[in-house]
Amino acid sequence: MADRFLEISLVRREVTGIARLLDDRAPITCEAVWKSLPLSGDVYHAKYARNEIYALFPPFADREPPLENPTVTPIPGDLCYFTFSGAELGTTSYGYDREVRPGSTVVDLALFYERNNLLLNGDVGWVPGIVWGQVVEGLDALADACNDLWRTGAAGETLSFRRA
């Protein structure tokens, strides 16, 4: 199979990078994401994982992917896929209580933009993610925009994934 690529963008900041799908390491996840593109949603900056931005989506795969190519220590440029139940995220302490309801399922597509990330949540413990893509162009510009998002806020910003 030929390599597949996608664009990942912070729309309002007009910053885009190119990521290669890791079909050889996470084929089920890559296919689920690829079939669902384009995807875009409100961006959030991580509270716990550190150097991460992400958007939340309703489930889009026929079945949720298994934990293929897992990590709890993502590196800069990793794109990760997480699945959470509404009960895990639907509390005021996480800030999603308006968007996420108990009994629902949420898919989190994340970009890690800098080093020293650890997927450990004080409420639930380790939170392994599926590494399904790697940014191959534009990571420095994305990291600068992510740092700006951290400092100035995410309100009004959209994280977008589309085929390149």
SEMIVEX-975438 format. One record per residue (C-alpha): residue in three letters; x, y, z. Coordinates in Angstrom, 2 decimals, decimal comma, padded with zeros to 5 digits, always signed. Layout:
% SEMIVEX-975438
> type_east_north_up
> ALA_X_Y_Z
...
//
This chain:
% SEMIVEX-975438
> type_east_north_up
> MET_+000,00_+000,00_+000,00
> ALA_+001,25_+003,47_-000,84
> ASP_+001,70_+005,92_+002,00
> ARG_-001,35_+008,00_+002,86
> PHE_-001,12_+011,57_+004,11
> LEU_-003,45_+014,03_+005,78
> GLU_-003,43_+017,71_+006,61
> ILE_-003,85_+018,71_+010,23
> SER_-004,73_+022,37_+010,75
> LEU_-005,50_+024,98_+013,33
> VAL_-007,97_+026,83_+011,13
> ARG_-008,17_+030,31_+012,70
> ARG_-004,40_+030,45_+013,14
> GLU_-003,96_+029,33_+009,50
> VAL_-001,32_+026,72_+010,40
> THR_-001,18_+023,35_+008,65
> GLY_+001,09_+020,33_+008,87
> ILE_+001,25_+017,09_+006,91
> ALA_+001,08_+013,72_+008,65
> ARG_+001,73_+010,23_+007,33
> LEU_-000,70_+007,54_+008,43
> LEU_+001,01_+004,61_+010,14
> ASP_-000,86_+001,95_+008,19
> ASP_+001,86_-000,61_+008,95
> ARG_+001,47_-000,17_+012,74
> ALA_-002,19_+000,75_+013,25
> PRO_-004,06_-000,42_+010,12
> ILE_-007,52_-000,67_+011,67
> THR_-007,34_+002,77_+013,27
> CYS_-005,87_+004,37_+010,13
> GLU_-008,63_+002,95_+007,96
> ALA_-011,34_+004,13_+010,38
> VAL_-009,93_+007,66_+010,45
> TRP_-009,27_+007,77_+006,69
> LYS_-012,84_+006,73_+005,86
> SER_-014,23_+009,44_+008,16
> LEU_-012,22_+012,37_+006,80
> PRO_-012,67_+015,30_+006,77
> LEU_-013,15_+015,83_+010,50
> SER_-013,03_+019,09_+012,42
> GLY_-014,08_+020,28_+015,82
> ASP_-013,41_+022,66_+018,67
> VAL_-009,82_+022,31_+019,82
> TYR_-008,80_+021,75_+023,43
> HIS_-005,39_+021,89_+025,06
> ALA_-004,54_+019,07_+027,46
> LYS_-004,66_+019,54_+031,22
> TYR_-002,83_+016,37_+032,21
> ALA_-000,90_+014,96_+029,25
> ARG_+001,02_+018,21_+028,81
> ASN_+001,91_+019,13_+025,20
> GLU_-001,26_+017,96_+023,47
> ILE_-004,12_+019,48_+021,52
> TYR_-007,19_+017,51_+020,53
> ALA_-010,77_+017,55_+019,31
> LEU_-013,65_+015,33_+020,41
> PHE_-015,91_+013,51_+017,96
> PRO_-018,84_+011,12_+018,05
> PRO_-017,72_+007,57_+017,20
> PHE_-017,19_+007,19_+013,45
> ALA_-015,80_+003,65_+013,07
> ASP_-018,00_+000,62_+012,45
> ARG_-016,34_-000,82_+015,59
> GLU_-013,90_+000,94_+017,87
> PRO_-010,34_-000,05_+016,95
> PRO_-008,38_-002,35_+019,23
> LEU_-005,42_-000,92_+021,13
> GLU_-002,92_-001,25_+018,27
> ASN_+000,45_+000,55_+018,40
> PRO_-000,23_+001,80_+021,94
> THR_+001,73_+004,38_+023,89
> VAL_+001,59_+006,23_+027,20
> THR_+004,60_+008,39_+026,24
> PRO_+003,77_+010,07_+022,92
> ILE_+006,55_+011,97_+021,16
> PRO_+006,41_+015,22_+019,18
> GLY_+004,38_+014,77_+016,01
> ASP_+002,42_+011,73_+017,18
> LEU_-001,27_+011,62_+016,28
> CYS_-003,17_+009,54_+018,83
> TYR_-006,66_+008,06_+018,96
> PHE_-008,51_+007,58_+022,24
> THR_-011,99_+006,33_+023,02
> PHE_-013,72_+007,48_+026,21
> SER_-017,12_+006,83_+027,70
> GLY_-019,21_+009,80_+028,65
> ALA_-018,94_+008,72_+032,28
> GLU_-015,15_+009,14_+032,06
> LEU_-015,31_+012,70_+030,67
> GLY_-018,79_+014,01_+031,48
> THR_-017,91_+015,83_+034,70
> THR_-017,40_+019,49_+035,48
> SER_-013,79_+018,81_+036,56
> TYR_-012,89_+017,96_+032,96
> GLY_-014,90_+020,81_+031,49
> TYR_-016,87_+018,72_+028,98
> ASP_-020,09_+018,40_+030,98
> ARG_-022,01_+020,45_+028,38
> GLU_-020,76_+018,40_+025,39
> VAL_-020,33_+014,88_+026,81
> ARG_-023,10_+012,91_+028,50
> PRO_-022,90_+009,74_+030,60
> GLY_-023,80_+006,77_+028,43
> SER_-022,25_+008,28_+025,31
> THR_-018,92_+007,45_+023,68
> VAL_-016,40_+010,04_+022,54
> VAL_-013,42_+009,74_+020,18
> ASP_-010,46_+011,99_+020,93
> LEU_-008,05_+012,70_+018,06
> ALA_-004,90_+014,30_+019,44
> LEU_-001,67_+015,89_+018,26
> PHE_+001,35_+015,86_+020,55
> TYR_+003,61_+018,77_+019,67
> GLU_+006,49_+018,68_+022,15
> ARG_+008,44_+016,25_+024,35
> ASN_+007,84_+014,98_+027,90
> ASN_+004,24_+013,79_+027,63
> LEU_+002,84_+011,18_+029,98
> LEU_-000,65_+009,74_+029,59
> LEU_-001,41_+009,36_+033,27
> ASN_-004,69_+010,64_+034,69
> GLY_-005,01_+010,95_+038,45
> ASP_-008,63_+009,73_+038,36
> VAL_-008,24_+006,62_+036,23
> GLY_-004,50_+005,85_+035,92
> TRP_-002,73_+005,09_+032,66
> VAL_-004,55_+006,16_+029,50
> PRO_-002,89_+004,43_+026,53
> GLY_-003,50_+005,93_+023,11
> ILE_-003,22_+004,46_+019,63
> VAL_-000,46_+006,13_+017,60
> TRP_-001,92_+006,21_+014,09
> GLY_-000,03_+009,06_+012,41
> GLN_+003,17_+011,09_+012,51
> VAL_+003,59_+014,72_+011,43
> VAL_+006,26_+014,81_+008,71
> GLU_+006,00_+018,48_+007,63
> GLY_+005,15_+021,64_+009,54
> LEU_+005,57_+020,42_+013,13
> ASP_+007,54_+023,52_+014,20
> ALA_+004,80_+025,86_+012,98
> LEU_+002,11_+023,67_+014,58
> ALA_+004,05_+023,62_+017,87
> ASP_+004,31_+027,42_+017,87
> ALA_+000,57_+027,68_+017,24
> CYS_-000,15_+025,12_+019,98
> ASN_+001,93_+027,12_+022,46
> ASP_+000,02_+030,23_+021,47
> LEU_-003,24_+028,32_+021,96
> TRP_-002,03_+027,27_+025,45
> ARG_-001,16_+030,86_+026,40
> THR_-004,01_+032,79_+024,76
> GLY_-006,83_+030,25_+024,76
> ALA_-008,57_+027,80_+022,49
> ALA_-011,94_+029,54_+022,25
> GLY_-013,00_+029,94_+018,63
> GLU_-010,24_+027,69_+017,25
> THR_-010,89_+024,55_+015,21
> LEU_-008,70_+021,48_+014,79
> SER_-009,15_+020,01_+011,33
> PHE_-008,08_+016,71_+009,75
> ARG_-008,46_+016,15_+006,00
> ARG_-006,88_+014,09_+003,27
> ALA_-003,79_+015,66_+001,74
//
